[in-house]
Amino acid sequence: MKQVAFTRMEDGTREEYAFLERMESRYQEDLPARVLDHLRLLEYGISGFRISRLEHSLQSATLAYRDNASEDMVLAALLHDLGDVLAPANHSDLAAALLRPFVSERVHWIVKHHGLFQTYYYGHHLDGDRHARERFREHPWYDDTVYFCHHYDQNAFDPDYDTLPLDFFRPLVERLLRSPRPPGYPDEVVARQDDGKNV
């Protein structure tokens, strides 16, 4: 079978849906390559910063990697701004949706909320509420998201930093995005050095 016969899903047969499921599985295997291609588009994203959004993403992942963060967290740091190209108004949601089947619930939550938490560093300069993140103060992953933003995001715009290249992270992307993890995948322990500062 090269394609299904139906034109309405309600008319599909068991054999046709089994065929489509096999096709989807093959397509899933190519996801890492498509994600890496999309990540490269950040080279041409929002201008005005001292480095490109791609370089920012690589620097963020490098910081997480050198901080001995979990693989989930390094992947999240690499892809946290992937939505900037297609969804600049809600880039965190797009990146989180992509990552959700492949990372722990904790890491997914951090990516989903990092855009709001990041406003702590600039919101007041734009007449916004830099403390908007406080609505999540009692959430169990509040401190983790503050840590992510402070140590892997807001400080990752340095043109002189020794950032690792995309090829360094390719095996991680290919390994973690190859197939979705089962529901309830446990959180990985993040090894980190808290600096004790109130950020």
N, C-alpha and C positions, 0 to 999 in steps of 0.2 A: 504494500500500500504506500503510495506516495503522498496522498492527501485524502481527507475524508470526503464523503459524498454529500453530507448534509449541508443545508444552508441555514437551518435553524437548530440551535443546540438541543431543543427538545426532541429532535428526530435522530439524534446520534445513537449509535449502537455501542455495546460494551467493547467490541473489537476496535471501533474507531477511537473511543476514549482511552483505551489501553495504548493505542498507537500514538495519540497526542501526548500521553504521559511520558512515553519513551522519548519523544521529540523534545519535550520540555526538559527532561533530565539531561539530554545532550546539550541543550542551550544553556542550562545552568552551569555546566562545566566550563563554559567560556566566560562566565561572569567576571572572574578576576581580570582578564584581558580587557573587557569593556570598561571596568571600573578604572583601571590604570589609564586607558585612553581618555576617559572623562576627566580624570584627575589632571592630566596634562593640559586640559583646556583652561585650568586656573592660571596658567602662564599669561593668558590674555584677558584675565578678569579685571576686577575693579582696580583702577590706577590711583596714584596719589601716595601710596605707601612707598617706603624705601626699598622694598622687595616685592616680588610678585606674590599672588595668592598661592601659587604652587610652591614657591620657596618658603612661604610661611607655613604651609602644611608639612613640608619636609622638615623644617626646623622644629615645628611642634612635635612631630614624631621622633625626631632625634633627641629632643629634650626628654621625652617620655622614656625612650629606650635607654638613655644614659642615666636615668633615674631608677632603673631596674623595675619599671612598671610591667604589669602583666602584658602578654601578647595582645589580649583584648584591648587594653588601654593604648598600646602603641598603635594598633590599627585604628582605633577611634581618633587618636591625635592626628594621624595621617589623613583621615577622611572626614574630619569634623566640619570642614567648610566646603565639602564637595557640592553642596546645594547652592553655593554662591552663583553659579553659572545660570541655573534654571529657576531658582527660587530665592532671589536675594532678600525678599521680604520675610521669608520663613525658612532660611537655609538650614537651621537646626533640625526642623521637622523632617526635611527631605533626607538629610544625612542619617538621622536616627532611624527612619523607616528602612533605608537601605541596610543598615547594620543590624537591625532587630533580630533577624533569624540567625545571626552568626556570632553574637556576643552575649554576655550575661545581661540580665535585666538591669543590673546596677550600671554597667557601662552604657547601655542603651539610654537610661534615664539621664545620665550625665550629658551625653551628646544632645539629647532632645532639649535640655534646659540650658546648655552652655551659652546660647545667644542672649538669653535674659540675664544670666549671671554675669556675663561679660560687660553689661552696661554699667556695672559698678565702677568701671575705669573711665567711662566717658559720658555717661548719661547726664550728669550735672552740667557738663559743658554745652549741652544741647537743650537745656531747660527741662530735662527729664528727671526721673527718679532713680538715682544711682543705687538706692536701697530696695529696688523692686524685688530682688532675690529674697528679701526677708519674709515674704509670704510663704516660703518653703523652709523656714528656719527649723521647724520641727521634723522635717523629712529625714529619714535615716541616711540619705545620700547627699544631704546639703553640704556637709564639710568636704566630701569627696569632689563635688562639683566646684566648690570654691578653690580647692587644691588644683584641680584640672585647669581652671581658668588662670589662676595665678602663676602656676609653674610651667604650663605647656601651651598657653594661648596668648595672653596679653604681653608676654615677654618674648615672643617668637617673631620679631620683625627686624632683626639685626643683620645688616648686610655683611658684617665682619665675623659672624658666628661660623664655626666649622660645621656646617650642615651636611649630613649624610645624603648621598644621591638617591634618586628614586630606585635605581637598580638594587640598592641595599635592602629596600623594603619589599621588593618584588616577591621573594619566596614567602614572606609572611602573608602578603595579600593572596597569593595563589593557594596557600595552605588553608587559611581561615575562611576564605570566601568560596571554597570549592563545593561545600555542601552545608546546608542549614543544620544547626544543632538541635537536639531534641528539646521540646518544651521543658521548662524548669531547669535549664542548664545552670549549674551552680556558679556563683560568683568566684572569680579567681582572686587570690590574695594579692594585693598590690604592695610591693616592697617600696617604701619611700622614706625620705628623711624630712619630716616636718620641721620647718625652721622656727616654729613657735610664735611666729608673728600673727597678729590679727589682721588678715588681709580682706 
